[in-house]
């Protein structure tokens, strides 16, 4: 079945450590996104990528980094510069310009800073 | 800039009664509108969308939504609520004329009481 796989599902980090969240899709979608979800704030866009080797900052990119070396993969690194990283992180993908225009989401990764 | 408002943090309904979850939006161009549902510690699941055409859109699990251009609204409805409908619901908008980004509302928590 086609879909988006995020790993790990749960991750604990000590302050000062960088961590990388994995996102892999086999939907052949061109665009991929990372959102952060905090209670009562909905989803906020961290980074997005329309094509391989290209990505843009979203609304809350500070303290995060991404890469897009392959169409299928869009890993997110939460750096030590992110002051409040505890949150639920969602990866999504879609193909721009198609009639469907629907974002497909992964199951999410919950990061807790100890 | 795009924006989405969901004026109710929480909606409570009795099982078997009709439910409405409200959404209003703002975009510069043509609105592409979406509803998603999220269960605890899961990703978002697509329910329905409005791109063009009939203002009444039918989606998954018996949900429907009505696009109202003059009121810039896209309320989610279901004629008879189930306890299993209890979840967090997100409205999202994308500007069909400009850009590829989806903007999400803050979410509305629906509780269906037995």
Interface residues (C-beta under 8 A of the other chain):
Chain A: X4 X6 X31 X33 X35 X40 X41 X42 X43 X45 X48 X50 X58 X88 X90 X92 X96 X99 X101 X102 X103 X104 X105 X106 X107 X108 X110
Chain B: X9 X32 X34 X36 X41 X42 X43 X44 X45 X46 X49 X51 X90 X92 X94 X100 X101 X102 X104 X105 X106 X107
